[in-house]
């Protein structure tokens, strides 16, 4: 899925940095980059815009004021140095709110959220996500994931063929994974429902891995795992 994006940012260095981030991701295409909202108006009339990266405090018109003028706004990611506009932003249904200076990893998380929101209901054409690990952007298919393990300040995504280590939180990964395919069984583990080989007492077996249930939510998770899949006598 290719997404046409527009950047509106009055600071030249910040605008250039965003353009560089966008160019690193194959699913994004910049169709316009502007120093203020008024200069972007014509682009919105002539181009199909899927994603807008929008600063807030700009001369002539604020980003939020501009957003209110759009009859059919695209998916919006706010990029700002001011945290106090977050509530207003989310009231306008923005997808994410990036506080400057933000890392490329955090930018990728925002793009993943955009892609999730823009996916059509029903069958998903793109069943994958991008993460940054070992100075590369890796594409991981959901169907390949066995489970996700949280460590101190990073996660390990275990797949059929390899492990991916990334400085993300388990919560950020959980928010992006499809709820019908994955379940959190412990504060440190998310597992693929399709990859579970057996359930033995307090333990889920996936290939040669043994992962214990959280004591507090075993019954709830067990019901979710076996729902519509458990053949009883």
C-alpha positions in Angstrom: 0.0 0.0 0.0 1.6 3.3 -1.2 0.5 6.4 0.7 0.7 10.0 -0.7 1.8 12.4 2.0 2.1 16.1 2.5 4.4 17.8 5.0 3.5 21.3 6.5 6.3 22.6 8.7 7.6 26.1 8.9 11.0 25.3 10.3 13.4 24.4 7.4 15.5 21.9 9.3 12.5 20.1 10.8 10.9 20.0 7.3 14.0 18.6 5.7 14.3 16.0 8.5 10.8 14.9 8.0 11.4 14.6 4.3 14.4 12.4 5.0 12.4 10.1 7.3 9.6 9.7 4.7 12.1 8.8 2.0 13.4 5.9 4.1 10.0 4.2 4.0 9.0 2.6 0.8 5.2 2.9 1.5 5.3 6.7 1.7 5.5 9.2 -1.2 5.9 12.9 -0.7 3.6 14.8 -3.0 4.2 18.2 -1.3 6.3 19.8 1.4 5.3 23.4 2.5 6.4 26.0 5.0 2.8 27.1 5.8 -0.7 25.8 5.3 -1.8 28.4 2.8 0.8 27.3 0.4 -0.5 23.7 0.7 -4.1 24.5 -0.3 -3.6 24.0 -4.1 -2.0 20.6 -3.5 -5.0 19.4 -1.6 -7.2 20.4 -4.5 -5.2 18.6 -7.2 -3.7 15.6 -5.4 -5.0 12.6 -3.6 -3.6 13.0 -0.1 -3.5 10.0 2.3 -1.3 11.3 5.1 -0.6 14.8 6.5 2.4 15.5 8.7 1.3 18.8 10.3 3.1 21.3 12.6 0.9 23.4 14.9 2.5 26.8 15.6 3.1 28.5 12.2 2.7 32.1 11.0 -0.5 33.2 9.2 -2.5 30.0 10.2 -2.0 27.4 12.9 -2.0 23.7 11.9 -5.1 23.0 13.9 -7.0 25.9 12.3 -6.0 24.6 8.9 -7.1 21.1 9.8 -10.6 22.4 10.7 -10.9 23.9 7.2 -10.5 20.5 5.5 -13.8 19.0 4.6 -12.4 15.5 4.1 -9.0 15.5 6.0 -6.5 12.7 5.4 -4.9 10.7 8.2 -3.1 13.4 10.3 0.1 13.1 12.3 0.9 16.2 14.4 4.5 17.2 14.7 5.1 19.9 17.3 7.3 21.0 20.2 4.2 21.9 22.2 2.6 19.1 24.3 -0.4 21.2 25.4 -2.3 20.9 22.1 -2.6 17.1 22.3 -6.2 17.0 23.6 -7.3 19.4 20.8 -5.5 17.3 18.3 -7.1 14.1 19.3 -10.5 15.8 19.4 -9.9 16.4 15.7 -9.2 12.6 15.2 -5.5 12.9 14.5 -3.8 9.5 14.3 -0.7 10.4 16.4 1.0 13.3 18.1 4.8 13.5 17.8 6.7 15.8 20.1 9.9 17.3 18.7 12.6 16.2 18.7 11.3 12.7 17.9 13.4 9.7 16.7 13.0 7.8 13.5 11.8 4.8 15.5 8.9 6.9 16.9 8.2 8.2 13.4 7.9 4.6 12.1 5.4 3.8 15.0 3.3 6.7 13.8 3.3 5.5 10.2 2.4 2.0 11.4 -0.7 3.5 13.2 -1.6 5.4 10.0 -1.4 2.2 7.9 -3.5 0.4 10.4 -6.2 3.1 10.4 -6.3 3.2 6.6 -6.6 -0.5 6.1 -9.9 -1.5 4.6 -12.3 -3.5 6.8 -12.3 -7.2 6.3 -9.4 -8.8 4.5 -6.2 -6.9 4.8 -4.1 -6.5 1.7 -0.9 -5.7 3.7 -0.5 -8.2 6.6 2.9 -6.8 7.8 4.6 -4.1 9.8 7.9 -2.3 9.6 10.3 -2.0 12.6 13.8 -0.6 13.0 16.5 -3.0 14.2 20.3 -3.3 13.6 20.2 0.1 11.7 17.8 -1.3 9.2 14.1 -1.1 8.5 12.8 -4.6 8.6 9.5 -5.8 7.1 7.9 -8.5 9.3 4.8 -10.5 8.1 2.3 -11.1 10.8 2.0 -14.8 9.6 5.6 -15.4 10.4 5.5 -14.1 14.0 5.6 -16.8 16.8 5.6 -14.5 19.8 6.8 -11.1 21.0 8.9 -11.0 24.2 9.5 -7.8 26.3 12.9 -7.3 27.9 14.2 -4.3 29.9 13.9 -1.5 27.3 13.4 -3.4 24.1 11.4 -6.3 22.5 12.4 -9.5 20.7 10.0 -10.5 17.9 10.5 -14.2 17.4 9.5 -15.5 13.9 9.7 -18.7 12.0 13.2 -18.0 10.7 14.9 -15.4 13.0 14.7 -13.0 15.9 14.3 -9.2 15.6 15.5 -6.9 18.4 14.1 -3.4 18.5 13.9 -0.6 21.1 10.1 -0.6 21.3 7.7 -1.2 24.2 5.5 -4.2 24.2 2.5 -1.9 24.4 3.4 -0.2 21.1 3.7 -3.6 19.4 0.5 -4.8 20.9 -1.4 -1.8 19.7 -0.4 -2.5 16.1 -0.8 -6.3 15.9 -4.3 -7.5 14.7 -6.4 -8.4 17.8 -7.9 -11.5 16.1 -4.5 -13.0 15.5 -2.5 -12.2 18.7 -3.1 -12.3 22.4 -1.1 -11.0 25.4 -0.8 -14.0 27.9 1.7 -12.4 30.3 3.0 -8.9 31.0 6.1 -9.8 29.0 4.6 -11.9 26.2 2.3 -11.6 23.2 1.7 -14.8 21.3 0.3 -15.7 17.9 -3.0 -17.7 18.2 -2.2 -19.5 15.0 1.2 -20.7 16.3 0.1 -22.2 19.5 0.9 -26.0 19.4 -0.6 -26.9 22.8 -1.7 -25.6 26.2 -0.3 -27.6 29.1 -1.3 -26.4 32.6 0.1 -22.9 33.1 2.1 -23.1 29.9 1.6 -22.3 26.2 3.8 -24.4 23.9 5.0 -22.8 20.6 7.5 -24.9 18.7 10.3 -25.5 21.3 9.3 -22.5 23.5 7.4 -22.8 26.7 5.6 -19.6 27.8 3.8 -19.3 31.1 0.4 -17.6 31.5 0.0 -14.7 33.8 -1.6 -15.9 37.0 -4.1 -13.1 37.0 -5.6 -13.5 33.6 -5.2 -17.2 32.6 -8.9 -18.0 32.5 -9.7 -15.0 30.5 -6.9 -15.6 28.0 -7.6 -19.3 27.8 -11.2 -18.6 26.9 -10.1 -16.2 24.2 -7.6 -18.7 22.8 -10.1 -21.6 22.7 -13.1 -19.6 21.7 -14.8 -21.2 18.7 -11.8 -23.5 18.4 -12.4 -26.0 21.2 -14.2 -29.2 20.3 -15.9 -30.5 23.4 -17.4 -34.0 23.9 
